[in-house]
Amino acid sequence: MSFLDFLKLLLPLFIICGLLFGVLYFVKKYSFKKNGSSQLNIKVISSQILMPKKFISVVRINDKLLVLGVSENNITLLKEFQAEEEMKMEETNTNPLSSFAELFKKNLTGK
């Protein structure tokens, strides 16, 4: 095997690796952008297990609160709140040690 044969083997490999790196750079730079920011402000506030592999979770995404039903196969949106509604919920909650189930029942019925 001569040097020219070896170069013919490695040159396409380096070109393909360079193209893959270029595509990766492009995707990381220009994907998942919203309003010029590539960071989504996602925070799981609370989760409560209902059954094995079944949860209810409260998640904050930017200025929204989402109550999600999470199971092994899917995620279901149960309720969506705005940030102002969260402040109202915190003000009405005088007992900071009340359980998740009590808060969920209270906010589900709207009382």
N, C-alpha and C positions, 0 to 999 in steps of 0.2 A: 504494500500500500504506500503510495507516494504522498508527498506533502500536498500535492494538488488534489488528490482524492480525499484526503483528510479535510482540506479546506472546503471542498464541495459538500461534505457531510455537515460541518459545523456552521457554515454560513446560513443555510436555511433555518437551522435551529436558533441562531441568534436573531434573525429577522423575525421569526414567529414570536420569540420571547419579548422582543422589543414592541411588537404590535400588541401583544397581550398586556404589557405594562402600560402602553398608551391608552388602551381601552379602559383599563382599571382606573387610571388617573382621571380620564374624562368622566367616567361614571361616578366616582367619588366626588368630583368637583361640582358636577351639575345635576346630580339627582337628589331627591328628597329635600329640595329647597322650597321654602314658603316664606314670602316676604323678605328674601335675602338672608334668611337664617337657615342653616342646615340642622339646627338642633330643635327637636320637638321637646317641649317641656312636659314630660310624662312622669307622674308620680303615683304609686299605689298607696292610697291613704289607709285603707283597711281591707281585710279579707276575713270572711267568716266561713268556716267549713260547715256544710249542711249534711253531706253524706260523703263516703269515700269518693274522692276525685270529683266532687261537686262543691263549688264555692259561690258565694256572693262577694263581689269586690267593689270597692269604691275607688275610682281612679280619677285623678285630676289631669286633664290635658289642656294646657294653656289656661284659659279662663272658664273652662267647663268642668263640671263634676259629672261623672258617668257612674251609674250603678249597673254592674254587669253580672250576669249569671254565667258562670264558667263551669263547663263540664269537660269530660275527656275529649269529646268530639267537636264541640262548638262553643262559641261565645255569643251571648244574647244581650242586647241592650235592654235593660229593664226601665230605666228612668234617666233623664238628663236634666241637670240643673245648671244655671248660670252662677257666676261667682257671687252676685248679689244675693241669690237665694241661699247660698252657703252661709253667708254672714247672718241672714235671718235665722237659719237653722241653729247656728252656734249661739245666737242671742236667746232663743227660746229654750235651749238646753241648759237648765240651771244646775242640774246634777251632772258633773263631769264624769262620774263613774257609772252612768246608766249604760245598759248593755246595748250591743249592736242590734239585737232583735227588737228591743223597745224603740230605738231610734228608727229602725226600718219600718216598723208598724206605724209609728207616728207620722212619718213622712209619706208613707204609702197612702194612708187615708186622708192626709191633708188637714188633720185636726191640730 
